[in-house]
Amino acid sequence: MERFRSCVFLLQVLTLDPTSGRADATIHTTEDCTDFCPLGDMPTAEIPTQFLDFTVNNVWQQLQASHDHHKYKKGWQCGTSPGFGADMERFRSCVFLLQVSSLQHNVTCRSSDPFLMSVPCPTPSKRVLHVLCFLRHVISEVVLAVIRGHLLTSGDIELNPGPFTAEQELQIVEALTSFPKLVQGQSALLGELKRIQESLENKLDALSTRISKLESDSVLLNQLQCDVQNANAVATNLTAHFEQIAIQQDNLENQSRRNNLLFYGFEDNQSETWAESEESVIALCRENLGCSLESADIERAHRLGRFKPTTKRPIIVKFSAFKTKQSVLMAAYKLKGTRLSIGEDFSARVCTERKQLIEYAKSENAKFKLRYNKLIIGNKTFVYDHADQCVKEYGI
């Protein structure tokens, strides 16, 4: 019956009701409730007023009504059977009611603290509270110590992943069985790589030798390039100097030819002598040009080049005086319309320039005058440029 007495004691605390199964029973309460008579010989407890508003029949019975005290006694008599028979029906009803009923005006304490312990005692003493707080502190420390110990002994999850599964063990076995093959393949691959490396090293050595040779050749080529540049500079200077010398030489040659005239159209004879050539020129000047010449006016007269039956060689005449030459040249227009003609004697350079200038004048189909190595068309003067090999306007 001790267990049932403990249960009834909880009923005293949680579900007190003074009606004790009688309809006419009344409850008189004060703020200072003192003596209660619980079931059997259980000790009394001090119950606040707010816990006396419950209605549970056949539990408590009023013992004596008074304005000063409210006393209750047990509403039934203990049976002969300890825990069995009709006497236990009322306890079972109370226990069942405690399980399924909803306590009215119940004061509860709600908190998120997992270590908070709520004791069904309306007015716990300070000592009990101190004991509970101490127990709470001890339990929390023990729990934290256990958690810390587990965390310290658990280790790193990545380093200690736990036992392998069957699939993982199969994969490990396959990897171990294929490892020798991989090693053999790696050995063959390393051998091939070594051969390739040796071949590359040989090629690199050959390339290094060729590069060294090319570098030495490059040094020689640079030196030769410098020499060629210097030679080009010297050649350019020499070319300019030679051009100047050629012009000067040509001028000197033309100066030496300034007293000469060329006579074209005379009948040519292979056995003709200089005297016969001179007589032919003197006769032409006296009869056709109206110039009386003596043998002393002519320094020399002869044919140019070798005899050819198909051509008539011109006669070159060098007069003793420039004025005599000019007088004959000025009368040369009188031979227009005949087979004979007179021309000046120039150097090869000036002859080339005059030929190009005459062709240019014919292409322009304009009247022109040719003086020495210059072509005059209207108010413009043209010369032949040997560097560009073309006719250009003089002064531009």
C-alpha positions as CSV (number, residue, x, y, z in Angstrom):
1,M,0.0,0.0,0.0
2,E,3.0,2.4,0.2
3,R,2.8,3.0,-3.5
4,F,-0.9,3.8,-3.3
5,R,-0.2,6.1,-0.3
6,S,2.3,8.0,-2.3
7,C,-0.3,8.3,-5.1
8,V,-3.0,9.5,-2.6
9,F,-0.5,12.0,-1.3
10,L,-0.1,13.4,-4.8
11,L,-3.9,13.5,-5.0
12,Q,-3.9,15.5,-1.7
13,V,-1.6,18.0,-3.3
14,L,-3.0,18.2,-6.8
15,T,-6.7,17.4,-6.6
16,L,-8.0,18.3,-3.1
17,D,-11.9,18.4,-2.9
18,P,-13.8,18.8,0.4
19,T,-17.1,17.4,-0.8
20,S,-16.2,13.8,0.0
21,G,-19.0,12.4,-2.0
22,R,-21.9,14.3,-0.2
23,A,-24.0,16.8,-2.0
24,D,-24.5,18.9,1.1
25,A,-20.9,19.2,2.0
26,T,-19.4,22.7,2.1
27,I,-15.9,24.0,2.1
28,H,-14.7,26.8,4.4
29,T,-11.3,28.2,3.6
30,T,-9.1,30.9,4.8
31,E,-5.9,32.3,3.6
32,D,-4.1,30.4,6.4
33,C,-5.1,26.7,6.0
34,T,-3.5,24.7,8.8
35,D,-4.7,21.2,9.8
36,F,-5.7,18.6,7.3
37,C,-6.4,15.0,7.9
38,P,-5.2,13.0,4.9
39,L,-6.0,9.3,4.3
40,G,-4.8,6.8,6.9
41,D,-2.0,7.8,9.1
42,M,-0.2,10.1,6.5
43,P,1.2,13.4,7.8
44,T,-0.6,16.6,7.2
45,A,0.5,19.3,4.7
46,E,-0.4,22.9,4.3
47,I,-2.5,23.5,1.2
48,P,-3.1,27.0,-0.4
49,T,-6.6,28.1,-1.2
50,Q,-6.2,28.0,-5.0
51,F,-5.9,24.2,-4.9
52,L,-9.3,23.6,-3.2
53,D,-11.5,24.4,-6.2
54,F,-11.5,20.8,-7.6
55,T,-14.5,18.3,-7.4
56,V,-13.6,14.7,-6.8
57,N,-16.2,12.6,-5.1
58,N,-15.5,10.0,-2.4
59,V,-12.0,11.3,-1.6
60,W,-12.2,13.7,1.5
61,Q,-14.9,14.0,4.2
62,Q,-15.5,16.9,6.5
63,L,-14.7,16.0,10.1
64,Q,-15.6,19.0,12.0
65,A,-16.9,22.4,10.8
66,S,-15.9,25.4,12.7
67,H,-15.3,29.1,11.9
68,D,-11.7,28.8,13.2
69,H,-10.5,25.4,11.7
70,H,-11.4,23.3,8.8
71,K,-10.7,19.6,9.4
72,Y,-11.2,16.7,7.2
73,K,-11.0,13.0,7.8
74,K,-10.8,10.0,5.6
75,G,-14.1,9.3,3.8
76,W,-13.8,5.5,3.9
77,Q,-12.5,2.8,6.0
78,C,-9.5,0.6,5.1
79,G,-10.5,-2.9,4.0
80,T,-9.1,-6.1,5.1
81,S,-7.3,-6.7,1.7
82,P,-4.2,-4.6,1.3
83,G,-4.6,-3.3,-2.3
84,F,-7.4,-5.6,-3.5
85,G,-11.1,-5.7,-3.4
86,A,-13.7,-2.9,-3.3
87,D,-11.5,-0.7,-1.2
88,M,-9.2,-0.1,-4.2
89,E,-11.9,0.9,-6.6
90,R,-11.8,4.4,-5.2
91,F,-8.0,4.7,-5.5
92,R,-8.2,3.4,-9.1
93,S,-10.8,6.0,-9.9
94,C,-8.6,8.7,-8.5
95,V,-5.6,7.5,-10.4
96,F,-7.6,7.3,-13.6
97,L,-9.1,10.7,-13.0
98,L,-5.5,12.0,-12.4
99,Q,-4.4,10.5,-15.7
100,V,-7.3,11.8,-18.0
101,S,-8.6,14.9,-16.3
102,S,-7.5,18.5,-16.9
103,L,-6.5,20.3,-13.7
104,Q,-8.2,23.6,-13.4
105,H,-6.4,26.7,-12.2
106,N,-3.2,24.7,-12.3
107,V,0.0,26.8,-11.9
108,T,2.8,25.5,-14.1
109,C,6.3,26.6,-14.9
110,R,7.3,26.6,-18.5
111,S,11.0,27.0,-19.5
112,S,13.4,26.0,-22.3
113,D,16.0,25.0,-19.7
114,P,16.5,21.2,-20.0
115,F,17.9,21.0,-16.4
116,L,14.9,22.7,-14.7
117,M,13.1,20.3,-12.3
118,S,9.6,21.2,-11.3
119,V,8.5,19.5,-8.0
120,P,4.8,19.1,-7.1
121,C,5.2,20.9,-3.8
122,P,3.2,24.1,-3.3
123,T,5.5,25.7,-0.8
124,P,9.0,24.2,-0.9
125,S,11.4,25.3,1.7
126,K,14.6,27.2,1.0
127,R,16.7,24.2,1.8
128,V,14.9,22.1,-0.8
129,L,15.4,24.8,-3.3
130,H,19.1,24.9,-2.5
131,V,19.3,21.2,-2.8
132,L,17.6,21.2,-6.1
133,C,19.8,24.0,-7.4
134,F,22.9,22.1,-6.3
135,L,21.6,18.9,-8.0
136,R,20.9,20.8,-11.1
137,H,24.5,22.2,-11.1
138,V,26.0,18.8,-10.4
139,I,23.9,17.1,-13.2
140,S,24.8,19.9,-15.7
141,E,28.5,19.6,-14.9
142,V,28.4,15.8,-15.2
143,V,26.6,16.0,-18.5
144,L,29.1,18.6,-19.9
145,A,32.0,16.5,-18.7
146,V,30.6,13.5,-20.4
147,I,30.1,15.5,-23.6
148,R,33.6,16.9,-23.5
149,G,35.0,13.5,-23.0
150,H,33.2,12.1,-26.0
151,L,34.3,15.1,-28.1
152,L,37.9,14.7,-27.0
153,T,37.9,10.9,-27.7
154,S,35.9,11.1,-31.0
155,G,38.9,12.6,-33.0
156,D,38.6,14.0,-36.5
157,I,35.7,12.5,-38.6
158,E,37.7,12.9,-41.8
159,L,40.7,11.1,-40.3
160,N,38.6,8.4,-38.6
161,P,35.8,7.7,-41.1
162,G,34.8,4.5,-39.4
163,P,34.5,1.0,-40.9
164,F,34.4,0.4,-44.6
165,T,31.3,-0.8,-46.4
166,A,31.3,-4.0,-48.5
167,E,31.3,-1.9,-51.7
168,Q,34.2,0.1,-50.4
169,E,36.1,-3.0,-49.4
170,L,35.5,-4.4,-52.9
171,Q,36.8,-1.2,-54.5
172,I,40.0,-1.4,-52.3
173,V,40.6,-5.0,-53.3
174,E,40.2,-4.2,-57.0
175,A,42.6,-1.3,-56.6
176,L,45.2,-3.5,-54.8
177,T,44.9,-6.2,-57.5
178,S,45.3,-3.6,-60.3
179,F,48.3,-1.9,-58.6
180,P,51.0,-4.3,-60.0
181,K,49.6,-3.7,-63.5
182,L,49.7,0.0,-63.0
183,V,53.3,-0.3,-61.7
184,Q,54.3,-2.3,-64.8
185,G,52.6,0.2,-67.1
186,Q,54.3,3.0,-65.3
187,S,57.7,1.3,-65.6
188,A,57.1,0.9,-69.4
189,L,56.0,4.5,-69.6
190,L,59.0,5.7,-67.7
191,G,61.3,3.7,-70.0
192,E,59.6,5.3,-73.0
193,L,59.9,8.7,-71.5
194,K,63.6,8.2,-70.8
195,R,64.2,7.2,-74.4
196,I,62.3,10.3,-75.6
197,Q,64.3,12.4,-73.1
198,E,67.6,11.0,-74.5
199,S,66.5,11.7,-78.0
200,L,65.4,15.2,-77.1
201,E,68.7,15.8,-75.3
202,N,70.7,14.7,-78.4
203,K,68.6,16.9,-80.6
204,L,69.1,19.8,-78.2
205,D,72.8,19.2,-78.2
206,A,72.8,19.3,-82.0
207,L,70.7,22.4,-82.0
208,S,73.0,24.0,-79.5
209,T,76.0,23.2,-81.7
210,R,74.3,24.7,-84.8
211,I,73.2,27.7,-82.8
212,S,76.8,28.3,-81.7
213,K,78.0,28.0,-85.2
214,L,75.2,30.3,-86.4
215,E,76.2,32.8,-83.7
216,S,79.8,32.8,-84.9
217,D,78.6,33.1,-88.5
218,S,76.3,35.9,-87.4
219,V,79.3,37.8,-85.9
220,L,81.1,37.4,-89.2
221,L,78.1,38.4,-91.2
222,N,77.7,41.5,-89.0
223,Q,81.3,42.4,-89.7
224,L,80.8,41.7,-93.4
225,Q,77.6,43.8,-93.3
226,C,79.5,46.7,-91.8
227,D,82.2,46.3,-94.4
228,V,79.6,46.2,-97.2
229,Q,77.9,49.3,-95.8
230,N,81.2,51.0,-95.7
231,A,81.9,49.8,-99.3
232,N,78.5,51.0,-100.4
233,A,79.1,54.4,-98.9
234,V,82.5,54.5,-100.6
235,A,81.0,53.4,-103.9
236,T,78.3,56.0,-103.6
237,N,80.9,58.7,-103.1
238,L,83.0,57.3,-105.9
239,T,79.9,57.1,-108.2
240,A,79.2,60.8,-107.5
241,H,82.8,61.7,-108.0
242,F,83.0,59.6,-111.2
243,E,79.8,61.3,-112.5
244,Q,81.5,64.6,-111.9
245,I,84.6,63.4,-113.6
246,A,82.6,62.1,-116.5
247,I,80.8,65.4,-116.9
248,Q,84.1,67.2,-116.8
249,Q,85.7,64.8,-119.3
250,D,82.7,65.1,-121.6
251,N,82.9,68.9,-121.4
252,L,86.6,68.7,-122.3
253,E,85.8,66.4,-125.2
254,N,83.2,68.7,-126.5
255,Q,85.6,71.6,-126.1
256,S,88.1,69.7,-128.2
257,R,85.3,69.1,-130.8
258,R,84.0,72.7,-130.9
259,N,85.8,73.4,-134.3
260,N,84.6,70.2,-136.0
261,L,81.8,69.8,-138.5
262,L,80.4,66.6,-140.0
263,F,79.5,66.5,-143.7
264,Y,76.9,63.8,-144.7
265,G,76.0,62.5,-148.2
266,F,79.2,62.5,-150.1
267,E,79.9,59.6,-152.4
268,D,82.3,57.2,-150.6
269,N,85.3,55.5,-152.1
270,Q,87.4,52.9,-150.4
271,S,90.7,54.4,-151.8
272,E,89.8,58.0,-151.0
273,T,92.6,60.0,-149.3
274,W,92.4,62.9,-146.8
275,A,93.4,65.4,-149.6
276,E,90.5,64.2,-151.8
277,S,88.1,64.5,-148.8
278,E,89.4,68.0,-148.2
279,E,88.9,69.0,-151.8
280,S,85.3,67.7,-151.8
281,V,84.5,69.9,-148.7
282,I,86.1,73.0,-150.1
283,A,84.2,72.6,-153.4
284,L,80.9,72.1,-151.5
285,C,81.4,75.3,-149.4
286,R,82.4,77.4,-152.5
287,E,79.7,76.1,-154.9
288,N,76.7,75.5,-152.5
289,L,77.2,77.5,-149.4
290,G,78.9,80.6,-150.8
291,C,81.9,80.4,-148.5
292,S,85.3,80.7,-150.0
293,L,87.7,78.4,-148.1
294,E,91.4,77.8,-148.6
295,S,93.4,74.7,-147.7
296,A,94.9,76.7,-144.8
297,D,91.4,77.1,-143.2
298,I,91.1,73.3,-142.8
299,E,93.3,71.7,-140.3
300,R,92.3,68.1,-141.4
301,A,89.5,66.3,-143.2
302,H,88.9,62.5,-143.4
303,R,86.3,59.8,-143.4
304,L,84.9,58.2,-140.1
305,G,85.0,54.5,-139.6
306,R,85.6,51.6,-142.0
307,F,84.4,51.5,-145.5
308,K,81.0,49.8,-146.2
309,P,79.6,49.5,-149.7
310,T,76.0,49.9,-148.4
311,T,76.7,53.1,-146.4
312,K,78.3,56.4,-146.9
313,R,80.8,57.4,-144.3
314,P,80.6,61.0,-143.1
315,I,83.6,63.4,-143.5
316,I,84.8,65.1,-140.3
317,V,86.4,68.4,-140.8
318,K,88.4,70.3,-138.2
319,F,88.7,74.0,-139.1
320,S,91.6,76.1,-138.1
321,A,89.4,78.8,-136.5
322,F,86.0,78.6,-134.7
323,K,84.7,81.5,-136.7
324,T,85.3,79.8,-139.9
325,K,83.4,76.7,-138.6
326,Q,80.5,78.9,-137.4
327,S,80.3,80.7,-140.8
328,V,80.0,77.3,-142.6
329,L,77.4,76.0,-140.1
330,M,75.3,79.1,-140.4
331,A,75.1,78.6,-144.2
332,A,74.1,74.9,-143.8
333,Y,70.4,75.7,-144.3
334,K,71.2,76.2,-148.0
335,L,71.6,72.4,-148.4
336,K,68.0,71.8,-147.4
337,G,66.3,69.6,-150.0
338,T,69.6,68.1,-151.2
339,R,71.2,64.8,-150.3
340,L,73.9,66.6,-148.4
341,S,73.8,67.9,-144.8
342,I,76.1,69.5,-142.2
343,G,76.1,68.7,-138.5
344,E,78.1,69.5,-135.3
345,D,80.5,67.1,-133.8
346,F,79.7,66.1,-130.1
347,S,80.7,63.5,-127.7
348,A,78.9,60.2,-127.3
349,R,77.1,61.4,-124.2
350,V,75.8,64.6,-125.8
351,C,74.8,62.6,-129.0
352,T,72.7,60.3,-126.8
353,E,71.0,63.2,-125.1
354,R,70.3,64.9,-128.4
355,K,68.8,61.8,-129.9
356,Q,66.4,61.3,-126.9
357,L,65.4,65.0,-127.0
358,I,64.7,64.8,-130.8
359,E,62.4,61.7,-130.3
360,Y,60.6,63.5,-127.4
361,A,60.1,66.6,-129.6
362,K,58.7,64.4,-132.5
363,S,56.3,62.7,-130.0
364,E,55.0,66.2,-128.9
365,N,54.5,67.1,-132.6
366,A,55.6,70.7,-132.0
367,K,58.2,73.0,-133.4
368,F,61.5,72.9,-131.5
369,K,65.0,74.0,-131.4
370,L,67.9,71.9,-130.4
371,R,70.9,73.7,-128.9
372,Y,73.8,71.6,-127.7
373,N,72.1,69.2,-125.2
374,K,68.9,71.2,-124.6
375,L,65.5,71.1,-126.3
376,I,63.5,74.3,-126.6
377,I,59.7,74.0,-127.3
378,G,58.0,77.3,-127.0
379,N,59.0,78.9,-123.7
380,K,60.1,75.6,-122.1
381,T,63.5,74.0,-122.0
382,F,64.0,70.2,-121.7
383,V,67.0,68.1,-120.9
384,Y,67.7,64.3,-120.7
385,D,68.3,62.8,-117.2
386,H,70.7,59.8,-117.4
387,A,69.8,58.7,-113.9
388,D,66.1,58.3,-114.6
389,Q,66.6,57.9,-118.3
390,C,63.8,60.2,-119.2
391,V,63.3,63.7,-120.6
392,K,62.6,66.4,-117.9
393,E,61.9,70.0,-118.0
394,Y,65.0,72.0,-117.2
395,G,65.0,73.7,-113.8
396,I,62.4,71.5,-112.2
